[in-house]
Amino acid sequence: MTEMQTDQQNRKQLHPAEVLELARELVGEDCEEVYLDDRGNMLIRLDAPQLAVVIRALRDDDRLSYRYLVMVTATDYEDHMEAVYMLRSMNHGVPVELRADLDRDDPHIPSLALLYSTACWHEREAYDMFGVVYDGHPELTRILTGRKEEMYPLRKDARPERRPRREWRYEGIPAALRLPGERDRSERS
């Protein structure tokens, strides 16, 4: 057996409750809430300035080792916005979701580009779609829309002039042809 296989066998698989306890020990005082949801995922609510401290603690701890940044995005509500981060660990199967409330008029949060190289693209996408400013990002420019004006497509107030959707009707379209021996759809149960 190789040394890597032996190391993987010796490593104990952590239970979600153990992961939650370890996370509370590490970052409990820096977070508003740390809990497990009904699917076994860990959720952490925190203040935006504490984000880099909390994520560095989760990443650098040998037992938790959340070294894989899955996603960075934002969520827009009527009165506020949230920055959302998803992390995974290769040592155990408990993903963590971190959420930080942001001011809707001036959404700022520290960048994770120096902690995770994949954060560069994700943060640029969230900036382009939601207008979240990631302080300390090396190149915070639009990546998808290429727009010059201050319009962010995934915000609730992005297109107030949007027309309501019309229902499509089958007017003037002949009925579908049936194959020989096929029953009419109205006869099916």
KOLDRENNU-338897 format. One line per 8 residues: number of its first residue (from 1); their letters; for each residue x, y, z of N, C-alpha, C. Coordinates in pm, 1 decimal. Last residue first. Layout:
N
NUM	A	X:Y:Z:X:Y:Z:X:Y:Z  ... $
***
This chain:
189
189	SRESRDRE	-5618.2:856.2:-1995.3:-5644.9:882.9:-1852.7:-5533.7:963.3:-1793.2  -5726.3:967.0:-2321.7:-5628.7:908.0:-2229.2:-5662.7:942.7:-2085.2  -5894.5:1110.6:-2479.2:-5943.3:982.5:-2429.2:-5848.8:917.9:-2329.6  -5753.3:1325.5:-2567.7:-5863.0:1353.1:-2473.4:-5919.0:1225.3:-2414.6  -5586.9:1219.3:-2756.4:-5532.1:1252.7:-2624.8:-5641.5:1280.7:-2522.1  -5707.6:933.7:-2932.5:-5707.7:1078.6:-2914.7:-5659.9:1110.2:-2773.5  -5490.8:654.1:-3002.5:-5612.3:715.6:-2948.8:-5595.9:866.3:-2939.9  -5361.9:517.4:-3301.7:-5336.9:592.6:-3178.3:-5465.7:659.3:-3132.2 $
181	GPLRLAAP	-5417.9:408.5:-3548.8:-5433.6:323.1:-3431.9:-5410.3:394.7:-3300.2  -5190.3:614.9:-3721.7:-5298.6:516.2:-3731.0:-5300.4:425.8:-3608.0  -5115.2:913.4:-3531.6:-5072.1:797.5:-3607.3:-5187.1:698.4:-3616.0  -5270.4:1230.9:-3563.0:-5246.2:1109.2:-3486.9:-5197.0:1001.2:-3582.6  -5175.5:1574.2:-3572.1:-5214.0:1452.5:-3641.9:-5180.3:1331.3:-3555.9  -5306.3:1837.3:-3372.5:-5196.6:1747.7:-3406.6:-5250.6:1623.5:-3475.6  -5510.4:2093.7:-3518.5:-5486.8:1990.2:-3418.6:-5376.6:1896.8:-3466.6  -5373.5:2406.5:-3644.5:-5453.2:2282.8:-3657.3:-5415.0:2181.6:-3549.7 $
173	IGEYRWER	-5406.7:2722.2:-3507.4:-5311.9:2613.2:-3528.3:-5392.4:2484.5:-3537.7  -5570.3:2931.1:-3431.8:-5536.2:2918.3:-3572.8:-5435.8:2808.6:-3603.2  -5442.7:2952.0:-3112.9:-5542.8:3003.0:-3206.0:-5491.7:2989.4:-3349.1  -5337.2:2864.4:-2856.0:-5335.1:2780.6:-2975.7:-5437.9:2828.7:-3078.4  -5156.0:3122.5:-2682.9:-5278.6:3049.0:-2713.7:-5263.2:2973.6:-2845.1  -4962.3:3220.3:-2406.6:-4964.5:3182.9:-2546.6:-5087.5:3098.1:-2572.7  -4995.7:3497.9:-2192.8:-5011.5:3354.5:-2214.2:-5022.7:3328.3:-2363.5  -4746.9:3744.2:-2141.0:-4876.0:3704.2:-2197.0:-4878.6:3553.0:-2212.5 $
165	RPRREPRA	-4593.2:3907.7:-1865.7:-4591.2:3799.0:-1962.6:-4732.7:3766.4:-2010.4  -4553.7:4262.9:-1838.2:-4603.0:4133.4:-1788.8:-4609.4:4030.4:-1901.7  -4239.6:4422.6:-1908.8:-4381.3:4402.3:-1937.7:-4427.8:4268.8:-1881.2  -4020.2:4618.5:-1716.2:-4049.7:4487.3:-1772.4:-4200.9:4469.0:-1791.1  -3926.9:4841.0:-1594.5:-4015.6:4861.2:-1708.4:-4055.1:4729.4:-1775.2  -3740.8:4767.5:-1403.5:-3877.1:4795.9:-1357.2:-3976.0:4813.0:-1471.9  -3491.8:4582.7:-1393.2:-3574.0:4622.7:-1507.1:-3716.8:4651.0:-1461.2  -3367.0:4567.5:-1135.7:-3288.6:4582.7:-1258.2:-3371.5:4634.2:-1374.6 $
157	DKRLPYME	-3452.0:4520.2:-878.2:-3486.7:4648.1:-937.8:-3417.3:4671.8:-1072.4  -3344.3:4272.8:-812.6:-3489.7:4285.3:-827.2:-3531.2:4415.8:-893.6  -3060.2:4173.8:-1003.1:-3120.9:4246.6:-891.3:-3268.9:4266.4:-917.8  -2944.5:4063.4:-1223.3:-3012.8:3974.0:-1131.0:-3068.0:4043.0:-1006.5  -2818.2:4276.6:-1378.0:-2935.1:4202.9:-1426.6:-3008.7:4116.7:-1325.1  -2746.2:4594.1:-1293.0:-2706.8:4458.2:-1256.8:-2826.8:4366.9:-1281.6  -2617.6:4886.5:-1416.4:-2734.8:4799.4:-1416.3:-2687.1:4658.3:-1391.6  -2460.1:5136.2:-1472.9:-2477.4:5071.9:-1342.4:-2608.6:4993.0:-1338.4 $
149	EKRGTLIR	-2301.6:5090.7:-1797.4:-2388.9:5158.1:-1701.0:-2403.7:5074.9:-1574.1  -2152.1:4914.0:-1947.6:-2083.2:5029.5:-1889.9:-2169.1:5095.6:-1781.9  -2139.7:4557.1:-1971.2:-2212.1:4684.1:-1967.2:-2127.2:4793.4:-1903.5  -2055.4:4296.8:-1989.6:-1979.1:4399.0:-2061.0:-2046.1:4535.2:-2061.1  -2158.4:4056.8:-1881.8:-2246.4:4148.1:-1955.4:-2170.8:4251.8:-2036.4  -1935.9:3908.2:-1771.5:-2036.4:3846.6:-1857.0:-2114.4:3947.0:-1941.5  -1758.4:4063.7:-1624.8:-1706.5:3944.5:-1691.5:-1806.7:3886.5:-1791.8  -1637.6:4373.0:-1501.7:-1749.2:4293.1:-1554.0:-1695.5:4179.9:-1639.5 $
141	TLEPHGDY	-1381.9:4355.4:-1249.5:-1442.8:4412.4:-1370.1:-1556.3:4322.1:-1414.1  -1158.6:4355.6:-1032.0:-1304.3:4351.0:-1021.9:-1365.3:4426.5:-1139.5  -890.1:4228.2:-972.9:-940.5:4276.6:-1101.7:-1093.0:4267.1:-1103.1  -827.7:4167.1:-702.1:-723.4:4218.3:-791.8:-774.9:4275.3:-923.7  -1022.3:4283.7:-426.8:-1015.9:4194.8:-543.9:-915.4:4251.4:-644.1  -1062.1:4453.4:-217.4:-933.1:4386.8:-226.0:-921.2:4290.9:-343.0  -1405.0:4400.3:-179.6:-1291.4:4485.2:-144.4:-1162.1:4404.3:-145.5  -1635.1:4349.9:-404.1:-1545.0:4267.3:-324.1:-1417.1:4347.5:-300.1 $
133	VVGFMDYA	-1958.5:4454.8:-434.6:-1820.1:4499.6:-448.0:-1734.5:4418.5:-350.5  -2229.0:4341.7:-619.0:-2158.0:4327.7:-491.7:-2011.3:4363.9:-514.9  -2387.9:4340.4:-845.8:-2330.0:4466.5:-802.5:-2260.2:4460.1:-667.4  -2494.3:4112.4:-966.4:-2563.5:4169.4:-850.4:-2508.8:4304.0:-804.5  -2340.1:4051.2:-1198.7:-2482.9:4019.7:-1194.6:-2559.1:4092.4:-1083.1  -2079.5:4141.6:-1147.1:-2144.0:4173.4:-1273.6:-2295.3:4153.7:-1266.7  -2025.3:4029.0:-896.1:-2019.9:4174.2:-914.9:-2097.5:4214.6:-1039.9  -2043.0:3760.2:-959.6:-2140.1:3816.4:-865.5:-2141.2:3968.9:-872.7 $
125	EREHWCAT	-1819.0:3746.4:-1135.0:-1953.3:3714.3:-1183.3:-2059.7:3774.0:-1091.2  -1610.8:3809.3:-962.1:-1636.7:3895.5:-1077.8:-1776.6:3871.0:-1133.8  -1628.2:3592.8:-788.3:-1655.9:3727.0:-737.8:-1681.4:3825.0:-852.2  -1557.0:3381.3:-960.6:-1688.1:3382.4:-896.3:-1724.7:3522.2:-846.3  -1290.0:3449.0:-1031.5:-1394.5:3445.5:-1133.1:-1533.0:3455.1:-1070.8  -1164.5:3444.7:-771.0:-1152.3:3557.0:-864.8:-1266.7:3559.7:-964.5  -1192.8:3204.1:-640.8:-1281.5:3313.0:-601.4:-1274.9:3429.8:-698.7  -995.4:3030.5:-711.3:-1120.5:3022.1:-785.1:-1216.8:3135.4:-750.5 $
117	SYLLALSP	-796.1:3074.9:-524.2:-778.4:3130.9:-658.6:-907.1:3125.6:-739.8  -851.0:3176.2:-200.3:-888.9:3075.4:-299.7:-873.7:3138.0:-438.1  -723.5:3393.2:-74.4:-736.3:3264.8:-4.7:-766.8:3150.1:-100.2  -734.7:3606.9:-245.2:-602.6:3567.8:-196.7:-605.8:3434.5:-121.4  -1008.6:3634.0:-291.2:-921.2:3599.1:-403.3:-781.4:3557.6:-358.1  -1210.2:3709.5:-131.1:-1140.8:3587.1:-93.0:-1040.7:3545.0:-199.6  -1281.2:4046.3:-25.2:-1255.5:3946.5:-129.9:-1182.6:3825.8:-72.3  -1531.8:4171.7:199.4:-1391.0:4142.5:165.9:-1379.7:4032.5:60.0 $
109	IHPDDRDL	-1802.2:4364.5:61.8:-1758.5:4250.0:141.2:-1612.6:4222.8:105.7  -2075.2:4587.5:8.7:-1930.3:4565.0:13.1:-1900.8:4446.3:103.0  -2340.0:4742.7:-138.3:-2295.5:4610.5:-92.0:-2144.6:4590.4:-104.6  -2526.9:4981.2:-93.0:-2381.3:4983.6:-108.5:-2322.9:4850.9:-59.7  -2797.5:4915.9:-79.7:-2756.9:5034.5:-155.2:-2607.0:5039.4:-181.7  -2812.3:4689.8:82.2:-2859.4:4681.1:-56.0:-2811.1:4799.5:-139.9  -2559.4:4558.8:280.8:-2644.0:4674.5:257.6:-2684.5:4674.5:109.9  -2570.9:4207.8:351.4:-2507.3:4324.3:290.8:-2608.9:4436.9:278.7 $
101	DARLEVPV	-2506.7:3921.8:552.9:-2598.0:4027.3:508.6:-2518.8:4146.2:458.1  -2367.3:3617.9:455.9:-2342.3:3746.0:521.5:-2438.2:3849.9:464.5  -2328.0:3271.7:493.4:-2412.2:3380.7:446.2:-2382.4:3506.1:527.2  -2190.6:2965.0:391.6:-2173.3:3086.0:471.7:-2256.6:3196.7:409.1  -2220.3:2625.9:414.0:-2271.2:2742.8:343.1:-2258.8:2861.3:436.9  -2037.1:2328.8:380.8:-2071.9:2444.9:462.9:-2115.8:2558.5:371.1  -2078.9:1970.4:369.3:-2055.0:2100.7:307.2:-2095.6:2213.1:401.8  -1939.9:1693.8:483.3:-2030.5:1796.0:535.1:-1998.4:1929.1:467.9 $
93	GHNMSRLM	-1779.2:1462.6:449.3:-1883.8:1494.6:353.6:-1982.2:1599.4:400.4  -1423.3:1504.1:483.8:-1554.1:1460.9:533.1:-1660.4:1512.4:436.2  -1199.6:1575.1:336.2:-1182.9:1486.7:451.1:-1315.0:1433.5:505.1  -1249.4:1763.1:149.6:-1224.7:1628.6:98.7:-1208.9:1527.4:212.2  -1507.3:1997.7:193.4:-1384.3:1938.6:242.3:-1370.6:1799.7:182.9  -1642.3:2300.3:54.9:-1643.0:2154.7:76.0:-1506.5:2111.8:127.7  -1852.2:2590.8:64.0:-1721.8:2526.7:78.2:-1740.9:2377.2:99.9  -2013.5:2868.3:-67.0:-2024.5:2724.0:-44.1:-1884.6:2665.6:-42.7 $
85	YVAEMHDE	-2152.5:3180.4:18.3:-2030.8:3103.9:-10.8:-2056.7:2957.7:21.4  -2324.4:3475.8:-51.5:-2336.3:3332.7:-22.5:-2208.7:3263.1:-69.0  -2443.9:3780.2:69.0:-2334.2:3714.4:-0.7:-2337.1:3568.7:43.7  -2760.8:3929.7:35.1:-2675.2:3836.7:107.1:-2564.2:3788.9:14.8  -2935.8:4242.1:78.6:-2872.3:4140.5:-4.9:-2790.7:4049.6:86.0  -3262.6:4380.8:159.4:-3118.9:4362.9:178.2:-3066.4:4259.6:79.2  -3530.0:4408.8:82.0:-3473.0:4507.1:172.8:-3322.6:4493.9:194.6  -3588.3:4207.8:-106.5:-3646.7:4340.9:-123.9:-3574.5:4446.5:-39.2 $
77	YDTATVMV	-3281.4:4036.1:-190.5:-3413.5:4041.8:-130.2:-3465.5:4183.6:-146.3  -3057.4:3852.6:-374.3:-3118.8:3984.0:-359.8:-3258.9:3969.8:-302.3  -2759.6:3687.7:-313.7:-2904.5:3675.3:-319.1:-2962.5:3812.6:-292.5  -2457.6:3578.0:-476.6:-2532.7:3669.8:-392.1:-2681.5:3639.5:-408.3  -2173.6:3356.2:-463.4:-2281.8:3424.7:-532.7:-2347.5:3521.9:-436.2  -1938.3:3115.8:-511.8:-1958.6:3246.5:-450.7:-2069.6:3312.3:-530.8  -1859.6:2771.6:-464.7:-1938.8:2876.5:-526.6:-1935.6:3003.2:-442.4  -1658.5:2600.8:-363.3:-1750.3:2553.9:-466.7:-1814.2:2670.7:-539.9 $
69	LYRYSLRD	-1343.8:2573.9:-257.8:-1447.8:2675.5:-272.6:-1536.0:2636.1:-390.7  -1188.8:2359.2:-54.5:-1247.8:2362.9:-187.3:-1362.4:2462.9:-188.5  -1102.5:2326.5:202.4:-1007.2:2381.8:106.4:-1062.9:2395.9:-34.4  -1164.4:2288.8:501.8:-1251.8:2332.3:392.5:-1165.1:2404.2:289.4  -1058.3:2132.9:736.0:-992.5:2153.7:606.0:-1089.0:2180.5:490.9  -1103.5:2005.5:990.4:-1212.1:2047.7:901.4:-1164.4:2061.0:757.5  -849.3:1933.0:1089.1:-962.4:1841.8:1102.7:-1076.2:1877.6:1008.5  -675.7:2146.8:1039.1:-647.9:2016.0:978.1:-766.5:1919.9:986.5 $
61	DDRLARIV	-773.6:2469.7:947.7:-782.4:2367.4:1050.2:-766.6:2230.0:985.0  -784.9:2638.0:725.1:-653.6:2601.3:777.9:-657.9:2497.6:890.0  -1059.2:2680.9:666.0:-968.7:2623.8:565.3:-842.4:2567.0:628.7  -1166.4:2798.0:895.2:-1223.4:2673.2:844.1:-1129.6:2603.6:745.9  -1004.2:3029.4:910.8:-1004.9:2932.3:1021.2:-1060.0:2798.1:975.0  -1074.1:3157.5:670.7:-934.8:3114.3:692.1:-927.6:3011.3:804.3  -1342.1:3212.5:723.8:-1307.7:3117.2:617.7:-1163.1:3069.2:631.6  -1317.3:3398.8:934.5:-1390.1:3272.8:954.2:-1349.6:3170.5:849.0 $
53	VALQPADL	-1171.3:3607.1:814.1:-1122.1:3543.1:936.8:-1186.3:3406.2:954.7  -1335.3:3684.5:599.5:-1201.6:3630.2:572.9:-1145.1:3557.2:694.9  -1575.4:3775.0:741.9:-1574.1:3665.9:644.8:-1436.1:3604.3:626.4  -1616.0:3989.7:906.1:-1556.6:3870.4:966.2:-1534.9:3757.3:866.1  -1756.3:4186.8:762.7:-1613.5:4207.6:792.1:-1542.5:4084.3:848.1  -2025.5:4067.2:750.0:-1938.4:4074.4:632.8:-1791.2:4099.1:668.1  -2116.7:3838.1:1006.4:-2105.9:3975.9:958.7:-2003.4:3979.9:847.1  -2285.8:3523.7:937.7:-2181.7:3606.9:995.8:-2191.1:3748.4:943.3 $
45	RILMNGRD	-2403.1:3196.2:962.0:-2439.6:3335.8:935.4:-2337.1:3423.0:1007.3  -2360.6:2883.8:828.9:-2298.8:2983.1:915.8:-2344.2:3120.7:870.1  -2460.0:2548.3:815.8:-2485.9:2685.1:774.7:-2427.1:2779.7:877.7  -2390.0:2227.6:698.2:-2364.7:2326.8:801.1:-2388.1:2465.5:743.1  -2619.9:1971.1:609.9:-2526.3:2075.5:568.3:-2509.8:2176.2:681.6  -2817.7:1791.1:667.5:-2683.6:1763.2:718.5:-2578.4:1860.9:671.1  -3071.6:1860.8:602.9:-3001.2:1775.0:508.0:-2860.0:1740.0:554.2  -3159.2:2040.2:795.2:-3219.0:1906.5:794.8:-3153.4:1810.9:696.0 $
37	DLYVEECD	-2852.3:2206.7:898.7:-2988.7:2204.3:848.3:-3039.4:2060.2:844.2  -2666.6:2301.0:1182.6:-2686.9:2202.8:1076.2:-2831.2:2211.5:1029.4  -2512.5:2624.1:1258.1:-2604.2:2512.6:1281.7:-2606.2:2418.4:1162.1  -2432.0:2922.3:1389.5:-2365.5:2806.1:1330.8:-2456.2:2687.2:1361.9  -2469.0:3276.2:1380.6:-2527.9:3143.7:1395.4:-2438.9:3039.6:1329.7  -2280.5:3487.3:1388.4:-2412.2:3504.1:1449.1:-2475.5:3368.9:1478.4  -1929.0:3452.9:1467.2:-2047.4:3429.5:1384.7:-2175.4:3455.1:1462.7  -1710.7:3460.5:1633.1:-1709.1:3551.2:1518.0:-1836.3:3543.7:1435.1 $
29	EGVLERAL	-1742.4:3260.3:1818.2:-1752.6:3398.5:1866.0:-1754.7:3499.3:1751.3  -1709.0:3023.2:1655.0:-1833.1:3055.1:1724.3:-1848.2:3199.4:1764.9  -1495.5:2913.7:1523.5:-1547.2:3042.2:1475.2:-1672.2:3088.4:1548.8  -1403.9:2678.2:1664.5:-1314.7:2763.8:1586.7:-1369.5:2903.7:1563.7  -1626.9:2566.7:1790.9:-1506.4:2595.9:1868.8:-1418.6:2696.3:1795.9  -1795.1:2533.5:1570.5:-1834.6:2625.8:1678.1:-1715.9:2662.5:1765.7  -1649.9:2339.1:1431.1:-1669.3:2472.2:1372.1:-1710.1:2573.8:1477.7  -1670.5:2121.4:1607.4:-1539.5:2178.0:1574.6:-1552.3:2319.5:1518.0 $
21	ELVEAPHL	-1951.0:2082.8:1599.3:-1884.4:2115.1:1725.5:-1747.0:2178.6:1701.3  -1986.7:2016.6:1326.1:-2053.3:2133.5:1383.6:-1984.7:2176.9:1513.1  -1840.6:1780.4:1314.1:-1799.8:1894.4:1231.7:-1860.2:2022.7:1287.6  -1996.3:1622.6:1483.9:-1856.9:1652.0:1519.6:-1804.6:1772.1:1441.6  -2232.4:1608.4:1335.1:-2235.6:1671.8:1467.4:-2094.7:1706.8:1515.9  -2145.8:1464.5:1103.6:-2187.2:1605.5:1094.5:-2192.1:1677.5:1229.1  -1844.7:1279.0:1175.0:-1990.0:1284.8:1173.8:-2030.9:1432.3:1164.4  -1551.7:1216.0:983.9:-1621.2:1292.3:1086.7:-1771.9:1287.4:1065.6 $
13	QKRNQQDT	-1349.8:938.2:946.9:-1457.6:1014.5:884.2:-1537.2:1084.9:993.4  -1007.5:943.6:1020.0:-1141.6:910.5:1067.9:-1243.4:999.9:997.4  -739.9:810.1:847.2:-816.4:930.9:872.9:-960.1:892.8:908.6  -639.1:566.9:768.3:-622.2:606.0:908.7:-705.2:728.7:945.5  -692.4:568.8:496.0:-757.5:469.4:580.0:-749.9:506.6:726.9  -527.0:778.1:408.5:-671.2:787.9:390.1:-745.7:687.2:476.2  -274.6:673.7:472.1:-319.5:796.0:536.7:-470.6:811.4:525.5  -265.8:458.2:294.1:-261.6:432.2:437.4:-313.1:553.3:514.6 $
5	QMETM	-262.6:597.5:52.2:-374.3:508.6:82.4:-380.3:478.2:231.5  -13.7:731.0:77.2:-137.5:807.9:64.8:-259.7:721.6:98.1  172.6:524.9:77.9:159.2:607.7:197.6:28.7:686.6:195.8  41.7:224.6:-69.8:116.8:349.7:-72.2:90.5:428.0:55.9  82.9:-117.9:0.0:0.0:0.0:0.0:87.7:124.7:0.0 $
***
